[in-house]
Amino acid sequence: MPKSVKPDAPAADVSPVAQFEQSLDELEQLVAKMEGGELSLDESLRAFERGIALFRSCQSALEQTEARVKLLLDPGRPESAQPFAPAEEP
């Protein structure tokens, strides 16, 4: 008797970091396929549409992460929080 296949977990159950990484990986794979030049015009268009959706998802995740960092840096006034200064090299 075949094992019952469990449906994929909803996106809400996946951590934002994991979702970002999955989206970024998929986007990189799409770009590689498109750069390979072996997709039909229809396949390229679908890949481009999917790529735009993935890009927007990644951008949104980064914006949310930035907002969380600002809140952590200055909980009283997150809008005035300054970004981390890059570490100086010795």
Z-matrix of the N, CA and C atoms (Angstrom, degrees):
N
C 1 1.447
C 2 1.526 1 108.64
N 3 1.361 2 119.58 1 130.40
C 4 1.456 3 121.06 2 -177.93
C 5 1.522 4 111.27 3 -69.68
N 6 1.309 5 114.22 4 145.04
C 7 1.461 6 119.69 5 176.38
C 8 1.508 7 109.71 6 -66.15
N 9 1.311 8 115.94 7 144.08
C 10 1.460 9 118.28 8 176.40
C 11 1.529 10 107.92 9 -74.49
N 12 1.302 11 114.34 10 135.68
C 13 1.454 12 120.28 11 -179.27
C 14 1.514 13 108.43 12 -90.71
N 15 1.307 14 114.42 13 127.68
C 16 1.454 15 120.42 14 179.85
C 17 1.522 16 108.72 15 -82.73
N 18 1.325 17 118.50 16 131.78
C 19 1.459 18 119.04 17 178.97
C 20 1.517 19 110.11 18 -64.19
N 21 1.340 20 114.95 19 154.72
C 22 1.453 21 119.93 20 178.13
C 23 1.512 22 110.18 21 -55.98
N 24 1.318 23 114.98 22 145.67
C 25 1.460 24 120.10 23 178.24
C 26 1.516 25 108.95 24 -67.44
N 27 1.330 26 117.59 25 143.07
C 28 1.452 27 119.89 26 177.39
C 29 1.521 28 110.46 27 -61.55
N 30 1.326 29 115.57 28 153.59
C 31 1.452 30 121.14 29 -177.80
C 32 1.519 31 111.89 30 -56.93
N 33 1.336 32 117.90 31 -28.59
C 34 1.458 33 121.53 32 -178.36
C 35 1.525 34 110.94 33 -66.51
N 36 1.346 35 118.34 34 -25.09
C 37 1.451 36 121.88 35 -179.22
C 38 1.529 37 112.08 36 -82.13
N 39 1.316 38 118.04 37 -14.13
C 40 1.450 39 122.54 38 -179.06
C 41 1.526 40 108.51 39 -91.26
N 42 1.339 41 115.91 40 136.86
C 43 1.456 42 118.42 41 -179.89
C 44 1.527 43 109.49 42 -63.67
N 45 1.336 44 117.29 43 150.08
C 46 1.466 45 119.98 44 179.66
C 47 1.525 46 112.59 45 -58.28
N 48 1.320 47 117.01 46 -36.28
C 49 1.465 48 120.18 47 179.69
C 50 1.524 49 109.91 48 -66.38
N 51 1.324 50 116.80 49 -45.43
C 52 1.461 51 120.60 50 179.52
C 53 1.525 52 110.68 51 -63.68
N 54 1.325 53 116.69 52 -41.12
C 55 1.467 54 120.72 53 178.91
C 56 1.533 55 110.16 54 -63.69
N 57 1.330 56 116.89 55 -42.00
C 58 1.465 57 120.99 56 178.18
C 59 1.525 58 110.02 57 -61.19
N 60 1.325 59 116.29 58 -46.95
C 61 1.460 60 120.27 59 -178.37
C 62 1.528 61 111.51 60 -63.79
N 63 1.331 62 117.05 61 -40.15
C 64 1.462 63 120.49 62 177.90
C 65 1.521 64 110.67 63 -64.10
N 66 1.324 65 116.55 64 -43.40
C 67 1.464 66 120.75 65 179.54
C 68 1.521 67 110.64 66 -64.09
N 69 1.324 68 116.50 67 -42.49
C 70 1.456 69 120.62 68 179.98
C 71 1.523 70 111.21 69 -64.95
N 72 1.338 71 117.00 70 -41.84
C 73 1.468 72 120.69 71 177.13
C 74 1.525 73 110.91 72 -60.79
N 75 1.331 74 115.86 73 -46.26
C 76 1.467 75 119.84 74 -179.82
C 77 1.527 76 110.68 75 -63.33
N 78 1.323 77 116.76 76 -40.10
C 79 1.462 78 120.94 77 178.84
C 80 1.530 79 110.41 78 -62.66
N 81 1.328 80 117.27 79 -42.93
C 82 1.465 81 120.77 80 178.49
C 83 1.527 82 111.34 81 -62.61
N 84 1.334 83 116.45 82 -39.14
C 85 1.466 84 120.35 83 178.16
C 86 1.530 85 111.03 84 -65.80
N 87 1.331 86 116.55 85 -41.24
C 88 1.467 87 120.23 86 177.92
C 89 1.523 88 111.27 87 -62.11
N 90 1.319 89 116.51 88 -43.74
C 91 1.464 90 120.86 89 179.93
C 92 1.525 91 109.77 90 -61.33
N 93 1.327 92 117.06 91 -44.06
C 94 1.461 93 120.61 92 179.66
C 95 1.531 94 111.06 93 -60.78
N 96 1.337 95 116.68 94 -43.07
C 97 1.466 96 120.47 95 178.64
C 98 1.530 97 111.03 96 -63.12
N 99 1.321 98 115.53 97 -43.37
C 100 1.462 99 119.47 98 -178.25
C 101 1.527 100 110.76 99 -67.74
N 102 1.321 101 116.70 100 -38.97
C 103 1.466 102 119.67 101 179.03
C 104 1.517 103 111.67 102 -68.74
N 105 1.347 104 116.24 103 -24.97
C 106 1.461 105 120.52 104 178.49
C 107 1.517 106 112.61 105 -65.83
N 108 1.322 107 117.33 106 -22.73
C 109 1.457 108 121.65 107 176.28
C 110 1.513 109 115.76 108 72.82
N 111 1.315 110 117.62 109 15.43
C 112 1.459 111 120.24 110 -178.11
C 113 1.523 112 113.38 111 -101.73
N 114 1.321 113 117.81 112 2.60
C 115 1.461 114 120.94 113 179.00
C 116 1.526 115 110.08 114 -86.74
N 117 1.321 116 115.32 115 147.71
C 118 1.458 117 119.73 116 174.12
C 119 1.523 118 108.23 117 -70.90
N 120 1.310 119 116.23 118 169.44
C 121 1.460 120 119.97 119 178.66
C 122 1.524 121 110.63 120 -60.27
N 123 1.322 122 117.19 121 -43.03
C 124 1.463 123 121.23 122 179.58
C 125 1.522 124 110.87 123 -64.31
N 126 1.320 125 117.55 124 -43.70
C 127 1.465 126 121.26 125 178.27
C 128 1.532 127 110.72 126 -64.43
N 129 1.316 128 116.25 127 -39.13
C 130 1.463 129 120.59 128 178.47
C 131 1.521 130 111.05 129 -63.92
N 132 1.316 131 116.47 130 -41.40
C 133 1.457 132 120.59 131 179.13
C 134 1.534 133 110.81 132 -64.29
N 135 1.338 134 116.33 133 -44.10
C 136 1.468 135 119.60 134 177.71
C 137 1.530 136 110.91 135 -64.01
N 138 1.332 137 117.00 136 -40.24
C 139 1.464 138 120.62 137 178.66
C 140 1.525 139 110.23 138 -65.17
N 141 1.332 140 117.05 139 -39.38
C 142 1.457 141 120.78 140 178.51
C 143 1.529 142 110.82 141 -64.17
N 144 1.334 143 116.71 142 -44.84
C 145 1.468 144 120.89 143 178.44
C 146 1.522 145 110.72 144 -60.77
N 147 1.324 146 116.49 145 -43.95
C 148 1.465 147 120.39 146 178.64
C 149 1.532 148 110.02 147 -64.75
N 150 1.324 149 116.07 148 -40.22
C 151 1.457 150 120.54 149 178.97
C 152 1.519 151 112.27 150 -61.48
N 153 1.317 152 116.72 151 -40.98
C 154 1.470 153 120.59 152 178.25
C 155 1.530 154 109.53 153 -63.51
N 156 1.328 155 117.36 154 -42.87
C 157 1.468 156 120.72 155 178.80
C 158 1.528 157 110.48 156 -62.94
N 159 1.320 158 117.17 157 -41.86
C 160 1.462 159 120.76 158 178.73
C 161 1.525 160 111.09 159 -65.88
N 162 1.333 161 116.68 160 -42.19
C 163 1.457 162 121.25 161 178.25
C 164 1.526 163 110.43 162 -58.82
N 165 1.314 164 116.31 163 -46.09
C 166 1.474 165 120.23 164 -179.85
C 167 1.526 166 111.23 165 -64.22
N 168 1.315 167 116.96 166 -38.42
C 169 1.456 168 121.15 167 177.49
C 170 1.527 169 110.61 168 -63.43
N 171 1.320 170 116.84 169 -44.69
C 172 1.468 171 121.21 170 178.98
C 173 1.531 172 110.62 171 -64.66
N 174 1.318 173 115.92 172 -43.08
C 175 1.463 174 120.01 173 179.98
C 176 1.531 175 110.54 174 -62.17
N 177 1.304 176 117.37 175 -42.48
C 178 1.460 177 121.79 176 178.41
C 179 1.531 178 110.75 177 -62.94
N 180 1.326 179 116.48 178 -42.74
C 181 1.467 180 120.45 179 178.95
C 182 1.521 181 110.78 180 -62.31
N 183 1.327 182 116.78 181 -40.57
C 184 1.465 183 120.21 182 178.79
C 185 1.524 184 111.39 183 -66.15
N 186 1.322 185 116.87 184 -40.03
C 187 1.465 186 120.54 185 178.23
C 188 1.527 187 110.82 186 -64.12
N 189 1.329 188 116.79 187 -40.96
C 190 1.465 189 120.74 188 178.23
C 191 1.526 190 110.61 189 -64.91
N 192 1.318 191 116.46 190 -39.94
C 193 1.456 192 120.90 191 179.05
C 194 1.524 193 110.25 192 -65.56
N 195 1.318 194 116.61 193 -41.67
C 196 1.463 195 120.28 194 177.92
C 197 1.533 196 110.78 195 -60.68
N 198 1.318 197 116.23 196 -41.96
C 199 1.462 198 120.23 197 178.73
C 200 1.532 199 110.84 198 -63.52
N 201 1.323 200 117.21 199 -40.17
C 202 1.470 201 120.57 200 178.06
C 203 1.520 202 110.97 201 -64.09
N 204 1.336 203 116.91 202 -41.68
C 205 1.464 204 120.82 203 179.63
C 206 1.524 205 109.73 204 -63.57
N 207 1.329 206 116.95 205 -43.53
C 208 1.466 207 120.09 206 178.70
C 209 1.527 208 110.73 207 -61.29
N 210 1.318 209 116.24 208 -39.93
C 211 1.458 210 120.13 209 179.01
C 212 1.528 211 110.40 210 -65.58
N 213 1.311 212 117.07 211 -38.66
C 214 1.461 213 120.43 212 178.80
C 215 1.530 214 111.74 213 -69.34
N 216 1.335 215 116.88 214 -35.77
C 217 1.458 216 120.45 215 -179.23
C 218 1.516 217 112.13 216 -70.31
N 219 1.321 218 117.10 217 -37.84
C 220 1.465 219 120.60 218 -178.95
C 221 1.527 220 108.49 219 -148.45
N 222 1.350 221 116.84 220 83.74
C 223 1.463 222 120.45 221 -176.59
C 224 1.524 223 114.01 222 -58.52
N 225 1.321 224 117.17 223 -30.92
C 226 1.464 225 120.32 224 -178.68
C 227 1.515 226 112.71 225 -74.16
N 228 1.317 227 116.14 226 -34.71
C 229 1.473 228 120.95 227 -177.89
C 230 1.537 229 109.56 228 -141.74
N 231 1.338 230 117.79 229 72.21
C 232 1.467 231 119.92 230 -176.26
C 233 1.528 232 113.41 231 -60.10
N 234 1.335 233 117.42 232 -27.98
C 235 1.467 234 119.27 233 -178.71
C 236 1.528 235 112.20 234 -68.58
N 237 1.341 236 117.25 235 -19.98
C 238 1.463 237 119.97 236 -178.97
C 239 1.521 238 112.79 237 -100.77
N 240 1.319 239 118.13 238 1.16
C 241 1.465 240 120.87 239 -179.39
C 242 1.522 241 110.55 240 -63.83
N 243 1.301 242 115.15 241 138.32
C 244 1.456 243 121.20 242 -179.68
C 245 1.523 244 108.83 243 -94.66
N 246 1.342 245 116.66 244 143.77
C 247 1.480 246 118.84 245 178.66
C 248 1.525 247 109.93 246 -68.03
N 249 1.327 248 114.96 247 160.65
C 250 1.442 249 119.91 248 177.12
C 251 1.518 250 110.11 249 -61.46
N 252 1.308 251 117.06 250 139.82
C 253 1.467 252 121.04 251 174.79
C 254 1.522 253 107.25 252 -83.02
N 255 1.327 254 117.68 253 139.64
C 256 1.462 255 119.00 254 178.61
C 257 1.528 256 110.25 255 -64.04
N 258 1.316 257 116.04 256 144.18
C 259 1.461 258 120.48 257 179.30
C 260 1.522 259 109.44 258 -68.03
N 261 1.311 260 114.75 259 135.93
C 262 1.475 261 118.89 260 179.03
C 263 1.508 262 108.77 261 -79.02
N 264 1.321 263 114.99 262 139.26
C 265 1.466 264 119.50 263 178.48
C 266 1.515 265 108.86 264 -83.90
N 267 1.340 266 117.33 265 139.87
C 268 1.463 267 120.22 266 -179.19
C 269 1.509 268 113.04 267 -68.63
